[in-house]
Amino acid sequence: MSHAIDLEGLYEKLFLLQHIAHGSLSHCRSAKVVLEDPDFDPEFDPNFKTIWSLTKTLVSNYLIECAVKLRMIQEFCAKHFEADDLNMLEERAMTDLLIGRIVQGTFRLTIREASNKIIHATSATVDFAPSATEAPPVLYWHGLCNLRGHHGRAPWHLELDVAQWARAVIRYLEFLADEEKLCYLGQDYA
């Protein structure tokens, strides 16, 4: 028997990651995180520090939880289904989505590899940047999480598009369910 995996909870966190990424500009605008405001200094503004801290904490925790659960599902499915079938579903799930950008290192960016990078990152940052279309500019999280680490001695850096990765994972899980590959995961309710 495997651990019980709360699939609804996984979908919930993936949904929330997308909303945090897509809603950051609007939230920061309403919270008055405006760069040209003479009273605003990101280093000392308690409102901004709270927004940054909550964003980093929520995004980090949700990414880790989702990545670990997904990898557990993939390990379970790998024991019961052909690797080529699972790889094909993963590629289909990433169609028309750019889940990230490899800044440093040599690896193929897949949902599985991005999940591994989330899990094994020794550095993770959620960087805020000024909006390009707002006047005056609003400082907001642009939805990217910079993950860094080492594979052996070789450093790597992945700029993960959190919303796109979350959408790709949802698609992947939906494809698994459609193919009846996301079935009984070993949970027992007795």
C-alpha positions as YAML, in Angstrom:
chain: A
units: angstrom
residues:
- id: 1
  name: MET
  ca: [0.00, 0.00, 0.00]
- id: 2
  name: SER
  ca: [1.20, 3.49, -0.77]
- id: 3
  name: HIS
  ca: [0.60, 6.62, 1.28]
- id: 4
  name: ALA
  ca: [-2.87, 8.10, 0.90]
- id: 5
  name: ILE
  ca: [-2.67, 10.95, -1.60]
- id: 6
  name: ASP
  ca: [-5.40, 13.56, -1.38]
- id: 7
  name: LEU
  ca: [-5.94, 14.25, -5.09]
- id: 8
  name: GLU
  ca: [-8.53, 16.95, -4.41]
- id: 9
  name: GLY
  ca: [-6.03, 18.69, -2.14]
- id: 10
  name: LEU
  ca: [-3.41, 18.45, -4.89]
- id: 11
  name: TYR
  ca: [-5.79, 20.01, -7.43]
- id: 12
  name: GLU
  ca: [-6.64, 22.72, -4.89]
- id: 13
  name: LYS
  ca: [-3.00, 23.70, -4.37]
- id: 14
  name: LEU
  ca: [-2.33, 23.72, -8.12]
- id: 15
  name: PHE
  ca: [-5.38, 25.94, -8.61]
- id: 16
  name: LEU
  ca: [-4.23, 28.31, -5.85]
- id: 17
  name: LEU
  ca: [-0.71, 28.53, -7.30]
- id: 18
  name: GLN
  ca: [-2.20, 29.72, -10.59]
- id: 19
  name: HIS
  ca: [-4.36, 32.29, -8.82]
- id: 20
  name: ILE
  ca: [-1.49, 33.63, -6.75]
- id: 21
  name: ALA
  ca: [0.63, 34.05, -9.89]
- id: 22
  name: HIS
  ca: [-2.12, 35.63, -11.99]
- id: 23
  name: GLY
  ca: [-3.52, 37.80, -9.20]
- id: 24
  name: SER
  ca: [-0.29, 39.29, -7.87]
- id: 25
  name: LEU
  ca: [-0.40, 42.50, -9.93]
- id: 26
  name: SER
  ca: [-3.99, 43.24, -9.00]
- id: 27
  name: HIS
  ca: [-3.35, 42.48, -5.33]
- id: 28
  name: CYS
  ca: [-0.21, 44.62, -5.17]
- id: 29
  name: ARG
  ca: [-2.01, 47.44, -6.97]
- id: 30
  name: SER
  ca: [-4.84, 47.39, -4.42]
- id: 31
  name: ALA
  ca: [-2.31, 47.15, -1.55]
- id: 32
  name: LYS
  ca: [-0.61, 50.33, -2.89]
- id: 33
  name: VAL
  ca: [2.78, 48.75, -3.58]
- id: 34
  name: VAL
  ca: [3.48, 51.65, -5.94]
- id: 35
  name: LEU
  ca: [7.09, 52.55, -6.70]
- id: 36
  name: GLU
  ca: [6.54, 56.26, -7.25]
- id: 37
  name: ASP
  ca: [4.69, 56.73, -3.97]
- id: 38
  name: PRO
  ca: [7.06, 58.87, -1.84]
- id: 39
  name: ASP
  ca: [6.10, 56.89, 1.27]
- id: 40
  name: PHE
  ca: [6.87, 53.50, -0.29]
- id: 41
  name: ASP
  ca: [10.24, 51.85, 0.28]
- id: 42
  name: PRO
  ca: [10.25, 48.06, -0.29]
- id: 43
  name: GLU
  ca: [13.05, 47.58, 2.22]
- id: 44
  name: PHE
  ca: [11.06, 49.11, 5.06]
- id: 45
  name: ASP
  ca: [7.40, 48.96, 4.04]
- id: 46
  name: PRO
  ca: [5.68, 46.48, 6.40]
- id: 47
  name: ASN
  ca: [2.82, 45.94, 3.95]
- id: 48
  name: PHE
  ca: [5.22, 44.92, 1.17]
- id: 49
  name: LYS
  ca: [7.28, 42.75, 3.52]
- id: 50
  name: THR
  ca: [4.09, 40.90, 4.50]
- id: 51
  name: ILE
  ca: [3.08, 40.43, 0.86]
- id: 52
  name: TRP
  ca: [6.58, 39.21, -0.08]
- id: 53
  name: SER
  ca: [6.80, 36.88, 2.92]
- id: 54
  name: LEU
  ca: [3.36, 35.34, 2.38]
- id: 55
  name: THR
  ca: [3.98, 34.95, -1.34]
- id: 56
  name: LYS
  ca: [7.32, 33.20, -0.78]
- id: 57
  name: THR
  ca: [5.90, 30.95, 1.95]
- id: 58
  name: LEU
  ca: [2.71, 29.96, 0.14]
- id: 59
  name: VAL
  ca: [4.38, 29.44, -3.24]
- id: 60
  name: SER
  ca: [7.26, 27.45, -1.74]
- id: 61
  name: ASN
  ca: [5.05, 25.24, 0.41]
- id: 62
  name: TYR
  ca: [2.48, 24.60, -2.32]
- id: 63
  name: LEU
  ca: [5.18, 23.87, -4.91]
- id: 64
  name: ILE
  ca: [6.91, 21.38, -2.62]
- id: 65
  name: GLU
  ca: [3.66, 19.65, -1.63]
- id: 66
  name: CYS
  ca: [2.47, 19.39, -5.23]
- id: 67
  name: ALA
  ca: [5.84, 18.25, -6.58]
- id: 68
  name: VAL
  ca: [6.25, 15.53, -3.94]
- id: 69
  name: LYS
  ca: [2.70, 14.23, -4.41]
- id: 70
  name: LEU
  ca: [3.08, 14.26, -8.18]
- id: 71
  name: ARG
  ca: [6.39, 12.37, -8.03]
- id: 72
  name: MET
  ca: [4.77, 9.79, -5.74]
- id: 73
  name: ILE
  ca: [1.93, 9.35, -8.23]
- id: 74
  name: GLN
  ca: [4.45, 9.02, -11.06]
- id: 75
  name: GLU
  ca: [6.44, 6.39, -9.14]
- id: 76
  name: PHE
  ca: [3.26, 4.41, -8.48]
- id: 77
  name: CYS
  ca: [2.15, 4.65, -12.12]
- id: 78
  name: ALA
  ca: [5.63, 3.66, -13.36]
- id: 79
  name: LYS
  ca: [5.20, 0.28, -11.64]
- id: 80
  name: HIS
  ca: [1.93, -0.41, -13.43]
- id: 81
  name: PHE
  ca: [2.16, 1.25, -16.84]
- id: 82
  name: GLU
  ca: [4.56, 1.60, -19.75]
- id: 83
  name: ALA
  ca: [7.08, 4.43, -19.44]
- id: 84
  name: ASP
  ca: [6.46, 5.49, -23.05]
- id: 85
  name: ASP
  ca: [2.74, 5.92, -22.33]
- id: 86
  name: LEU
  ca: [3.42, 8.06, -19.27]
- id: 87
  name: ASN
  ca: [6.00, 10.15, -21.15]
- id: 88
  name: MET
  ca: [3.53, 10.71, -24.00]
- id: 89
  name: LEU
  ca: [0.87, 11.93, -21.54]
- id: 90
  name: GLU
  ca: [3.40, 14.28, -19.97]
- id: 91
  name: GLU
  ca: [4.36, 15.72, -23.37]
- id: 92
  name: ARG
  ca: [0.68, 16.17, -24.27]
- id: 93
  name: ALA
  ca: [0.12, 17.99, -20.97]
- id: 94
  name: MET
  ca: [2.90, 20.46, -21.81]
- id: 95
  name: THR
  ca: [1.59, 21.21, -25.31]
- id: 96
  name: ASP
  ca: [1.50, 25.00, -25.85]
- id: 97
  name: LEU
  ca: [2.73, 25.64, -22.28]
- id: 98
  name: LEU
  ca: [6.16, 27.01, -21.46]
- id: 99
  name: ILE
  ca: [6.67, 25.77, -17.91]
- id: 100
  name: GLY
  ca: [10.04, 27.40, -17.45]
- id: 101
  name: ARG
  ca: [13.42, 28.30, -18.80]
- id: 102
  name: ILE
  ca: [16.72, 26.57, -18.19]
- id: 103
  name: VAL
  ca: [19.12, 29.35, -17.22]
- id: 104
  name: GLN
  ca: [22.04, 27.10, -16.28]
- id: 105
  name: GLY
  ca: [22.68, 23.39, -16.59]
- id: 106
  name: THR
  ca: [21.91, 20.68, -19.09]
- id: 107
  name: PHE
  ca: [18.65, 18.83, -18.65]
- id: 108
  name: ARG
  ca: [15.41, 18.27, -20.52]
- id: 109
  name: LEU
  ca: [12.62, 20.37, -19.02]
- id: 110
  name: THR
  ca: [9.64, 18.13, -18.35]
- id: 111
  name: ILE
  ca: [6.96, 18.16, -15.67]
- id: 112
  name: ARG
  ca: [8.87, 15.40, -13.89]
- id: 113
  name: GLU
  ca: [12.22, 17.21, -14.09]
- id: 114
  name: ALA
  ca: [10.69, 20.50, -12.95]
- id: 115
  name: SER
  ca: [9.19, 18.64, -9.99]
- id: 116
  name: ASN
  ca: [12.60, 17.15, -9.18]
- id: 117
  name: LYS
  ca: [14.13, 20.64, -9.32]
- id: 118
  name: ILE
  ca: [11.46, 21.96, -6.95]
- id: 119
  name: ILE
  ca: [12.21, 19.16, -4.50]
- id: 120
  name: HIS
  ca: [16.01, 19.37, -4.72]
- id: 121
  name: ALA
  ca: [16.51, 23.14, -4.98]
- id: 122
  name: THR
  ca: [18.91, 24.59, -2.45]
- id: 123
  name: SER
  ca: [17.77, 28.11, -3.34]
- id: 124
  name: ALA
  ca: [14.29, 29.30, -4.30]
- id: 125
  name: THR
  ca: [13.35, 32.92, -4.88]
- id: 126
  name: VAL
  ca: [10.12, 34.62, -5.84]
- id: 127
  name: ASP
  ca: [11.28, 37.90, -7.31]
- id: 128
  name: PHE
  ca: [9.14, 41.01, -7.46]
- id: 129
  name: ALA
  ca: [9.52, 43.40, -10.38]
- id: 130
  name: PRO
  ca: [7.95, 46.69, -11.44]
- id: 131
  name: SER
  ca: [5.00, 46.40, -13.79]
- id: 132
  name: ALA
  ca: [5.64, 47.59, -17.32]
- id: 133
  name: THR
  ca: [2.08, 48.61, -18.12]
- id: 134
  name: GLU
  ca: [1.07, 50.41, -14.93]
- id: 135
  name: ALA
  ca: [1.55, 54.12, -14.40]
- id: 136
  name: PRO
  ca: [2.93, 54.55, -11.84]
- id: 137
  name: PRO
  ca: [4.68, 51.15, -11.75]
- id: 138
  name: VAL
  ca: [3.48, 48.58, -9.23]
- id: 139
  name: LEU
  ca: [5.95, 46.17, -7.60]
- id: 140
  name: TYR
  ca: [4.50, 42.66, -7.93]
- id: 141
  name: TRP
  ca: [5.43, 38.98, -8.21]
- id: 142
  name: HIS
  ca: [5.59, 38.09, -11.89]
- id: 143
  name: GLY
  ca: [4.87, 34.38, -11.36]
- id: 144
  name: LEU
  ca: [8.43, 33.08, -11.75]
- id: 145
  name: CYS
  ca: [10.26, 31.05, -9.14]
- id: 146
  name: ASN
  ca: [14.03, 30.86, -9.57]
- id: 147
  name: LEU
  ca: [15.24, 27.44, -8.43]
- id: 148
  name: ARG
  ca: [18.94, 26.71, -8.06]
- id: 149
  name: GLY
  ca: [20.96, 23.72, -6.97]
- id: 150
  name: HIS
  ca: [23.63, 21.24, -7.99]
- id: 151
  name: HIS
  ca: [23.51, 17.86, -9.66]
- id: 152
  name: GLY
  ca: [26.77, 16.37, -8.45]
- id: 153
  name: ARG
  ca: [29.17, 19.27, -8.90]
- id: 154
  name: ALA
  ca: [27.31, 20.80, -11.83]
- id: 155
  name: PRO
  ca: [25.20, 23.83, -10.91]
- id: 156
  name: TRP
  ca: [21.73, 24.29, -12.37]
- id: 157
  name: HIS
  ca: [19.21, 27.14, -12.43]
- id: 158
  name: LEU
  ca: [15.59, 26.79, -13.51]
- id: 159
  name: GLU
  ca: [13.30, 29.77, -13.89]
- id: 160
  name: LEU
  ca: [9.96, 28.06, -13.28]
- id: 161
  name: ASP
  ca: [6.75, 29.65, -14.54]
- id: 162
  name: VAL
  ca: [4.60, 28.57, -11.60]
- id: 163
  name: ALA
  ca: [1.19, 29.07, -13.24]
- id: 164
  name: GLN
  ca: [2.19, 27.22, -16.42]
- id: 165
  name: TRP
  ca: [3.76, 24.35, -14.45]
- id: 166
  name: ALA
  ca: [0.63, 24.05, -12.30]
- id: 167
  name: ARG
  ca: [-1.60, 24.03, -15.40]
- id: 168
  name: ALA
  ca: [0.59, 21.36, -17.02]
- id: 169
  name: VAL
  ca: [0.39, 19.19, -13.89]
- id: 170
  name: ILE
  ca: [-3.40, 19.51, -13.82]
- id: 171
  name: ARG
  ca: [-3.57, 18.47, -17.48]
- id: 172
  name: TYR
  ca: [-1.23, 15.55, -16.81]
- id: 173
  name: LEU
  ca: [-3.39, 14.32, -13.93]
- id: 174
  name: GLU
  ca: [-6.51, 14.72, -16.07]
- id: 175
  name: PHE
  ca: [-4.88, 12.73, -18.88]
- id: 176
  name: LEU
  ca: [-3.90, 10.01, -16.43]
- id: 177
  name: ALA
  ca: [-7.48, 9.86, -15.19]
- id: 178
  name: ASP
  ca: [-8.86, 9.79, -18.75]
- id: 179
  name: GLU
  ca: [-6.54, 6.93, -19.62]
- id: 180
  name: GLU
  ca: [-7.57, 5.15, -16.42]
- id: 181
  name: LYS
  ca: [-3.95, 5.27, -15.31]
- id: 182
  name: LEU
  ca: [-4.77, 7.45, -12.31]
- id: 183
  name: CYS
  ca: [-6.69, 4.78, -10.55]
- id: 184
  name: TYR
  ca: [-6.38, 3.14, -7.18]
- id: 185
  name: LEU
  ca: [-3.15, 4.49, -5.70]
- id: 186
  name: GLY
  ca: [-2.88, 1.94, -2.94]
- id: 187
  name: GLN
  ca: [-4.92, 3.81, -0.37]
- id: 188
  name: ASP
  ca: [-6.86, 1.64, 2.01]
- id: 189
  name: TYR
  ca: [-9.68, 3.08, 4.03]
- id: 190
  name: ALA
  ca: [-9.96, 0.36, 6.66]
...
